[in-house]
Amino acid sequence: MDGIALCYGIGGIELGLQIADESYRTIHYVEKDKFCVELLKKRIEQGILDAVPITETLEEFVENEAEKYKGKCDIIAAGFPCQPASVAGRRKGVKDTRWLWPTVAEAIRKIEPRWIFLENVRGLLSVDFGQGFGEILRDLANMRYDVQWEVLSAGEVGAPQNRSRVFILAHSNTGRPLDTVQTRRAGNTKSTRLQRSTGGEFREQIIAARCKKLDDSNDTRLQGRGEIKCTNKISSWPPSPTDTNRWTEVLGTRPELAPALPKSEFRGVAPRIPNRVDRLKALGNAVVPIQAAVAYLHLRKRFVE
């Protein structure tokens, strides 16, 4: 499955797609943030990511690159900027200059992928009394896509944080198959919250597959520590910062995970971390990969039931 990553960030959505579908590969990156672009280039140089084109603005990609991929792209993934809808901001919605959905939609029109996978903050559903979300659904319907969506938090797949996000999966209803095998399409567009039991089922399957892949091949794309194998002795998630008992257990098994730097006297912040502000910004905008993987699998399952 070949995909184009719009608003790539640090690749949480794309890592999730790789976990959910081993055939997934990114064939073009679009990202504006300088720190994220430099990180992306470094990962390509290291051989961790495929060496494919990078475009630094959506507008440039739509104007000069998008049409080249018509008929060559299976899925477009886009975690477009959340500031217009975030409750942490002024919530200007579609009037915000950072509302980039129309540009994302134009890329979709030119490329016509089979699948579209979108992510944003939960506030997208309510900003402008639903006008922004309604615009997305209307545009997708006009481009002949069936749509499913749901809200899923990182905590629902086991992470020690909330990070609630809305995920949208759309499939072209122009007669192209869902997959290489015959399937039937769910025609309704409705939203239902992911049940914890279902999420747990997918989570266990995904984590088991990830651990097996790490043990078999030391795949650094999935964990970032190729020399450390996944075991059942510790959780896939770090304990919360205040869970000292659990941290004692973890560090007793994996002492190499202990912080490398002593805490400073200023608000307990570890000093001398390069690009700390840029890293925090990138992480704050990112998606937990397994969160994206679970959302993708659960939404895709609706299209074949």
Secondary structure, DSSP 4 states (H G I P E B T S, - for coil): -EEEEES-TT-HHHHHHHHH-TT-EEEEEE---HHHHHHHHHHHHTTSS----EES-HHHHHHHTGGGGTTT-SEEEE----TTT-TTS---GGGSTT--HHHHHHHHHHH--SEEEEEEEGGGGTGGGGHHHHHHHHHHHHTTEEEEEEEE-GGGGT-SS---EEEEEEEE-SS--SSSS---------B-PPPHHHHHHHHHHHHHHHHHHHHHH--HHHHS-TTS---SSS-SSPPPTT-HHHHHHHHHH-GGGS-SSPPPSSTTPPS--TTHHHHHHHHHH---HHHHHHHHHHHHHHHT-
